[in-house]
Amino acid sequence: MIMKVSKSNRVFGDVYISGSKNAAMPCICAALLTKKKVILRNIPDIDDVNNLIRIIKGLGVYIKRKDDVLIIKARRLKTKITSDLVEKLRGSYYLMGSILSRKKKIKTKYPGGCSFCDRPIDYHLKGFEEMGYKIISNDHDLEIKEVKRVAKKITFPQVSLGATINIILIASSIKEETIITNPSLEPEVLCVIDMLKQMGVKIELKNNQLYINKETKLKGVDYRIINDRIEAGSYLFLASAIPNSKITLHNVNVKELETVIIAARRIGTKITKLKDALIVEGSKNIKRTNILIGPYPFFPTDLQQIISVVLTKADRTSIIEDPIFPNRISLVNELKKMHADIKMENNQIIIKKSTLIAAKVKATDLRCAFALIVAGAIADGSTYIYNIDYLFRGYVNPVEKLKKIGIHVQLI
């Protein structure tokens, strides 16, 4: 699929932020821990979620969707995943934690997903081994079986959102206490924790450690997931990139976006905070800044590519360093096609002031797709973005939302 994006002089209006992709995926998998009925609300209508639902239905689980509500009854749960969708969906790795927690074994293909860099699941597998599971693997398949499941103290050498959630899922079926040291505490992890606590899991946070144990038989829950802070940040920086823009972002947890707001204000964007909304006004004069990516509450890696586009308009050189995913640099070559003065040097992205020119470019992952839309909106002429299919993996109704605020987009 190809998207044509033409230069836009202004964006104006309202954007309603949808449910969080990165919270929906693990929360759906967490629903499989119980045979009781689970209702999940505010579930985004995106390709990743819809593909996860297809995989889970193939495991014999009852799932019914109506608008943004999912009803899940996992009375039956197969342990062998045969769907090829697993290889296209990185978030499917949460099924390992939930199925092992319930059934003590799983056979599956390796999870796939966006190809911006090599992202192994070593921390997940090492954690499973420490908790008493045997792993048999080859280049394509994984088989994991319980030998003797035990509560353990798991220490992550580097913060990992996915591995933290998977170990929490395993620990939720063990009465003895599991301790996770150096866990990820991103809002999406806290959302999963909140859901599991309502299902009957005891989880406490003390001194950067999570203490987890199963108190009772897990029960069903009616739970609303958080809104998508990355979607909010994406539209925030879109407005930042275009002078005279003014949009209102609704359904926003302002506290979760504090670091993003600080960065946006540093480059000249005017932001007004409301109770659950942000008013964003783009500046005629974008200022340089340096960005250090890191775990929450640092600036999020998922917005690195999008702010990189904005900084091509800054008055002086900006530098971005992303130690989370240092190889997430496919956008650099695409922006060079649009005459951007941008390069990688010493693991830093160095961005100089540029006048972008429309070109044919290729999205290589979800956030790269949105970043290229921002680039097309500020470039002279009409930009053609190939592989735009990535966009629909994580953004709800993006074409409609973009058109509504004045971005000239057309799917081809």
C-alpha positions as CSV (number, residue, x, y, z in Angstrom):
1,M,0.0,0.0,0.0
2,I,1.2,3.5,-0.8
3,M,0.3,6.8,0.8
4,K,0.6,10.2,-1.0
5,V,1.2,13.1,1.4
6,S,1.3,16.7,0.2
7,K,2.6,19.7,1.9
8,S,0.3,21.1,4.5
9,N,0.3,24.7,5.6
10,R,-1.5,24.2,8.9
11,V,-3.2,21.6,11.1
12,F,-6.2,22.6,13.2
13,G,-8.9,20.8,15.1
14,D,-9.4,17.9,17.5
15,V,-7.7,14.5,17.8
16,Y,-9.3,11.9,20.0
17,I,-6.6,9.5,21.3
18,S,-7.5,5.8,21.3
19,G,-6.6,3.0,23.6
20,S,-3.0,2.0,24.0
21,K,-1.5,-0.5,21.6
22,N,1.3,-1.4,24.0
23,A,-1.2,-1.9,26.9
24,A,-3.9,-3.7,24.9
25,M,-1.6,-6.5,23.7
26,P,-0.4,-7.8,27.1
27,C,-3.8,-7.1,28.8
28,I,-5.5,-9.3,26.2
29,C,-3.0,-12.1,27.0
30,A,-3.4,-11.6,30.7
31,A,-7.1,-12.3,30.3
32,L,-6.1,-15.9,29.4
33,L,-4.9,-16.5,33.0
34,T,-8.4,-17.2,34.2
35,K,-11.3,-19.3,32.9
36,K,-13.7,-16.6,34.1
37,K,-15.2,-13.9,31.8
38,V,-12.9,-10.9,31.3
39,I,-14.2,-7.7,29.7
40,L,-11.6,-5.3,28.3
41,R,-12.6,-1.8,27.3
42,N,-10.9,0.9,25.2
43,I,-9.3,-1.7,23.0
44,P,-7.9,0.0,19.8
45,D,-9.1,-1.2,16.4
46,I,-5.6,-1.8,14.9
47,D,-4.0,-4.5,12.9
48,D,-1.8,-5.8,15.7
49,V,-4.7,-6.2,18.1
50,N,-6.9,-7.8,15.4
51,N,-4.1,-10.3,14.5
52,L,-3.6,-11.2,18.2
53,I,-7.3,-11.9,18.5
54,R,-7.1,-14.2,15.4
55,I,-4.2,-16.1,17.0
56,I,-6.1,-16.5,20.3
57,K,-9.3,-17.7,18.7
58,G,-7.2,-20.4,17.1
59,L,-6.3,-21.6,20.6
60,G,-9.9,-22.3,21.3
61,V,-10.6,-19.2,23.3
62,Y,-14.0,-17.4,23.0
63,I,-13.5,-13.7,22.1
64,K,-16.3,-11.4,21.0
65,R,-15.7,-7.8,20.0
66,K,-18.1,-4.9,19.9
67,D,-16.7,-1.5,19.1
68,D,-13.8,-1.0,21.6
69,V,-15.0,-3.7,24.0
70,L,-13.6,-7.3,24.1
71,I,-15.3,-10.2,25.9
72,I,-12.9,-13.0,26.6
73,K,-13.6,-16.5,28.0
74,A,-10.6,-18.8,28.1
75,R,-12.2,-21.9,29.4
76,R,-10.3,-23.8,26.7
77,L,-6.7,-22.9,25.9
78,K,-4.5,-24.9,23.5
79,T,-0.7,-25.0,24.1
80,K,0.4,-25.2,20.5
81,I,0.2,-22.0,18.4
82,T,0.1,-22.9,14.7
83,S,-0.8,-19.5,13.2
84,D,1.8,-17.9,10.9
85,L,0.6,-14.5,12.3
86,V,3.0,-15.0,15.2
87,E,6.0,-14.4,13.0
88,K,4.5,-11.0,12.0
89,L,3.5,-9.9,15.5
90,R,6.1,-9.2,18.2
91,G,3.5,-8.7,20.9
92,S,2.4,-12.3,20.5
93,Y,5.3,-13.2,22.8
94,Y,3.0,-12.3,25.8
95,L,1.2,-15.6,24.9
96,M,4.2,-17.4,26.1
97,G,3.8,-16.0,29.6
98,S,0.0,-16.5,29.8
99,I,0.0,-20.1,28.3
100,L,2.9,-21.2,30.5
101,S,1.2,-19.8,33.5
102,R,-2.0,-21.7,32.8
103,K,-0.8,-24.9,31.0
104,K,2.9,-25.2,31.9
105,K,4.0,-25.8,28.3
106,I,3.9,-24.1,24.9
107,K,5.0,-24.7,21.4
108,T,5.2,-21.7,19.1
109,K,7.1,-19.9,16.3
110,Y,9.4,-17.1,17.1
111,P,7.6,-13.7,17.4
112,G,8.1,-11.2,14.6
113,G,7.1,-7.6,14.3
114,C,8.7,-4.4,13.1
115,S,12.1,-4.9,11.5
116,F,13.9,-1.7,12.6
117,C,16.5,-3.7,14.5
118,D,17.3,-7.1,15.9
119,R,15.3,-7.5,19.1
120,P,16.0,-10.9,20.7
121,I,13.9,-12.3,23.5
122,D,16.8,-13.5,25.5
123,Y,15.6,-11.8,28.8
124,H,12.2,-13.6,28.4
125,L,13.8,-17.0,27.9
126,K,16.4,-16.6,30.6
127,G,13.7,-15.6,33.0
128,F,11.6,-18.7,32.1
129,E,14.6,-20.9,32.7
130,E,15.3,-19.4,36.1
131,M,11.6,-20.1,37.0
132,G,11.9,-23.8,36.2
133,Y,11.2,-24.2,32.4
134,K,13.2,-26.1,29.8
135,I,13.6,-24.4,26.4
136,I,14.1,-26.3,23.2
137,S,14.6,-24.0,20.2
138,N,15.8,-23.7,16.6
139,D,15.8,-20.9,14.1
140,H,12.0,-20.8,13.8
141,D,10.3,-22.7,16.6
142,L,10.2,-22.6,20.4
143,E,9.1,-25.3,22.8
144,I,9.0,-24.5,26.5
145,K,8.0,-27.0,29.2
146,E,7.9,-26.9,33.0
147,V,10.5,-28.9,34.8
148,K,9.8,-27.6,38.3
149,R,8.2,-24.2,38.5
150,V,9.5,-22.1,41.3
151,A,9.3,-18.5,42.6
152,K,12.6,-16.8,42.0
153,K,14.4,-13.5,42.3
154,I,14.8,-12.3,38.7
155,T,17.2,-9.5,37.9
156,F,17.2,-7.8,34.5
157,P,20.6,-6.4,33.4
158,Q,18.7,-3.9,31.3
159,V,15.1,-2.7,31.7
160,S,12.8,-4.7,29.4
161,L,9.1,-4.0,29.1
162,G,8.2,-7.2,27.4
163,A,10.3,-9.5,29.7
164,T,8.9,-7.7,32.8
165,I,5.3,-8.4,31.7
166,N,6.1,-12.1,30.8
167,I,7.7,-12.8,34.1
168,I,4.8,-11.1,35.9
169,L,2.3,-13.4,34.0
170,I,4.3,-16.5,35.0
171,A,4.5,-15.3,38.6
172,S,0.8,-14.7,38.8
173,S,0.1,-18.4,39.0
174,I,2.6,-19.1,41.8
175,K,1.7,-18.8,45.5
176,E,5.2,-18.3,46.6
177,E,6.7,-14.8,46.1
178,T,8.6,-13.9,43.0
179,I,10.8,-10.8,43.0
180,I,11.7,-8.8,39.9
181,T,14.7,-6.5,40.3
182,N,15.2,-3.6,37.8
183,P,11.7,-4.1,36.2
184,S,10.2,-1.9,33.5
185,L,7.8,0.6,35.1
186,E,6.3,2.1,31.9
187,P,2.7,3.1,32.1
188,E,1.8,0.1,30.0
189,V,3.4,-2.3,32.5
190,L,1.5,-0.6,35.4
191,C,-1.7,-1.0,33.4
192,V,-1.2,-4.8,33.3
193,I,-0.3,-4.8,37.0
194,D,-3.4,-2.9,37.9
195,M,-5.5,-5.4,35.9
196,L,-3.9,-8.4,37.5
197,K,-4.3,-7.0,41.0
198,Q,-8.1,-6.7,40.3
199,M,-8.0,-10.3,39.1
200,G,-6.5,-11.5,42.5
201,V,-2.8,-11.3,42.1
202,K,-0.8,-9.6,44.9
203,I,1.8,-7.2,43.4
204,E,3.7,-4.6,45.3
205,L,6.5,-2.2,44.2
206,K,9.3,-1.5,46.7
207,N,12.7,0.0,46.0
208,N,12.6,-0.7,42.3
209,Q,11.6,-4.3,42.9
210,L,8.2,-6.0,42.1
211,Y,6.9,-8.6,44.6
212,I,4.4,-10.9,43.1
213,N,2.4,-13.9,44.3
214,K,-1.0,-15.5,43.7
215,E,-3.3,-15.0,46.6
216,T,-6.5,-16.7,45.4
217,K,-7.9,-18.4,42.3
218,L,-7.9,-15.7,39.7
219,K,-11.2,-14.2,38.9
220,G,-12.7,-12.3,35.9
221,V,-12.5,-8.6,35.6
222,D,-14.1,-5.6,33.8
223,Y,-11.2,-3.4,33.0
224,R,-10.5,-0.3,30.9
225,I,-7.0,0.1,29.5
226,I,-5.1,3.3,29.4
227,N,-5.0,5.7,26.4
228,D,-2.1,5.6,23.9
229,R,0.6,8.1,25.0
230,I,2.6,7.3,21.9
231,E,-0.3,8.2,19.6
232,A,-0.7,11.4,21.5
233,G,3.0,12.2,21.2
234,S,2.9,11.5,17.5
235,Y,0.1,14.0,16.8
236,L,1.8,16.5,19.2
237,F,5.0,16.5,17.2
238,L,3.0,16.6,13.9
239,A,1.5,19.9,15.1
240,S,5.0,21.0,16.3
241,A,6.4,20.6,12.8
242,I,3.9,22.9,11.1
243,P,3.8,26.6,11.9
244,N,0.4,28.2,12.9
245,S,-1.0,24.9,13.8
246,K,-3.3,24.4,16.7
247,I,-4.8,21.1,17.7
248,T,-6.4,19.7,20.9
249,L,-5.5,16.2,21.9
250,H,-8.4,14.6,23.9
251,N,-8.3,11.5,26.2
252,V,-4.7,12.2,27.3
253,N,-3.0,11.3,30.6
254,V,-1.0,14.5,30.9
255,K,1.3,13.1,33.6
256,E,2.5,10.3,31.4
257,L,3.6,12.8,28.7
258,E,5.5,15.2,31.0
259,T,8.9,14.4,29.4
260,V,7.5,14.7,25.9
261,I,5.9,18.0,26.8
262,I,9.2,19.3,28.2
263,A,11.0,18.4,24.9
264,A,8.2,20.0,22.8
265,R,8.4,23.2,24.8
266,R,12.2,23.3,24.4
267,I,11.8,23.4,20.6
268,G,9.3,26.2,20.8
269,T,5.9,24.4,20.8
270,K,3.3,26.1,22.9
271,I,1.4,23.5,25.1
272,T,-1.6,24.2,27.3
273,K,-2.4,21.5,29.8
274,L,-6.0,20.7,30.6
275,K,-7.4,18.0,32.9
276,D,-7.3,15.2,30.3
277,A,-6.3,17.1,27.1
278,L,-3.5,19.1,25.6
279,I,-3.7,22.2,23.3
280,V,-0.7,22.1,21.0
281,E,0.4,25.1,18.9
282,G,3.2,24.9,16.4
283,S,5.9,27.6,16.3
284,K,7.3,29.5,13.3
285,N,10.8,29.2,14.7
286,I,11.7,25.7,15.8
287,K,14.7,25.6,18.2
288,R,17.4,22.9,18.4
289,T,17.6,20.5,21.3
290,N,19.4,17.3,22.3
291,I,17.4,14.3,23.3
292,L,18.4,11.3,25.4
293,I,16.1,8.3,25.0
294,G,15.5,6.1,28.0
295,P,13.0,4.0,30.0
296,Y,10.0,5.9,31.3
297,P,10.0,8.7,32.4
298,F,12.7,9.5,29.9
299,F,11.8,10.5,26.4
300,P,10.3,7.4,24.7
301,T,12.1,5.5,22.0
302,D,8.8,5.2,20.0
303,L,8.8,8.9,19.4
304,Q,12.5,9.2,18.4
305,Q,11.9,9.0,14.7
306,I,9.0,11.5,14.8
307,I,10.9,14.2,16.6
308,S,13.9,13.6,14.3
309,V,11.7,14.9,11.4
310,V,10.7,18.0,13.4
311,L,14.3,18.8,14.2
312,T,15.2,19.0,10.5
313,K,13.5,22.5,10.8
314,A,15.4,23.6,13.9
315,D,17.6,26.7,13.8
316,R,20.8,24.7,14.6
317,T,22.2,21.2,15.0
318,S,20.3,18.8,17.2
319,I,21.6,15.4,18.6
320,I,19.5,12.4,19.6
321,E,21.0,9.4,21.4
322,D,18.9,6.2,21.7
323,P,20.6,3.5,23.8
324,I,17.3,1.6,24.0
325,F,17.3,0.7,20.3
326,P,20.5,2.2,18.9
327,N,19.9,0.6,15.5
328,R,16.5,2.2,15.0
329,I,17.9,4.3,12.2
330,S,16.1,3.3,9.0
331,L,14.4,6.7,8.9
332,V,17.8,8.4,8.5
333,N,18.3,7.0,5.0
334,E,14.7,7.8,4.0
335,L,15.1,11.4,5.1
336,K,18.3,11.7,3.1
337,K,16.2,10.9,0.0
338,M,14.2,14.0,1.0
339,H,17.4,16.1,1.1
340,A,17.7,16.1,4.9
341,D,21.1,16.8,6.4
342,I,21.0,13.9,8.9
343,K,23.6,11.2,9.8
344,M,24.6,8.6,12.3
345,E,27.9,9.2,14.1
346,N,29.2,7.6,17.2
347,N,25.8,6.1,18.0
348,Q,24.2,9.5,17.8
349,I,21.7,10.9,15.3
350,I,23.0,14.3,14.2
351,I,20.3,16.5,12.6
352,K,21.0,19.8,10.8
353,K,18.6,22.4,9.5
354,S,17.2,21.2,6.1
355,T,14.6,22.0,3.6
356,L,12.8,18.7,2.8
357,I,11.9,17.9,-0.8
358,A,9.2,15.4,-1.7
359,A,10.4,12.0,-2.7
360,K,9.5,8.3,-2.9
361,V,10.3,6.8,0.5
362,K,9.7,3.5,2.3
363,A,8.3,2.9,5.8
364,T,10.2,0.2,7.6
365,D,8.3,0.0,10.8
366,L,5.2,1.5,12.6
367,R,6.7,4.7,13.9
368,C,8.8,5.3,10.8
369,A,5.6,5.3,8.9
370,F,4.1,8.1,11.0
371,A,7.5,10.0,10.9
372,L,7.4,9.9,7.1
373,I,3.9,11.3,7.1
374,V,5.2,14.3,9.2
375,A,8.1,14.6,6.7
376,G,5.7,14.6,3.8
377,A,3.5,17.2,5.4
378,I,6.4,19.7,5.7
379,A,8.2,18.9,2.4
380,D,7.8,20.8,-0.8
381,G,5.7,18.7,-3.3
382,S,4.0,15.4,-2.8
383,T,5.7,12.5,-1.1
384,Y,4.9,8.9,-1.8
385,I,5.3,6.5,1.2
386,Y,5.6,2.8,0.3
387,N,4.9,0.0,2.8
388,I,2.5,2.4,4.6
389,D,0.7,-0.8,5.8
390,Y,2.9,-0.5,8.9
391,L,0.9,2.5,10.0
392,F,-2.3,0.5,10.6
393,R,-0.6,-1.8,13.0
394,G,-0.7,0.9,15.7
395,Y,-2.8,3.9,14.8
396,V,-6.6,3.9,14.8
397,N,-8.3,5.4,11.8
398,P,-5.1,7.4,10.9
399,V,-6.2,8.5,7.4
400,E,-9.5,9.9,8.8
401,K,-7.8,11.6,11.8
402,L,-5.1,13.2,9.6
403,K,-7.5,14.5,7.0
404,K,-9.8,15.9,9.7
405,I,-7.0,18.2,11.0
406,G,-5.9,19.3,7.5
407,I,-3.1,16.9,6.5
408,H,-3.3,16.1,2.7
409,V,-3.1,12.4,2.6
410,Q,-4.4,9.8,0.1
411,L,-4.1,6.1,0.0
412,I,-3.2,4.5,-3.3
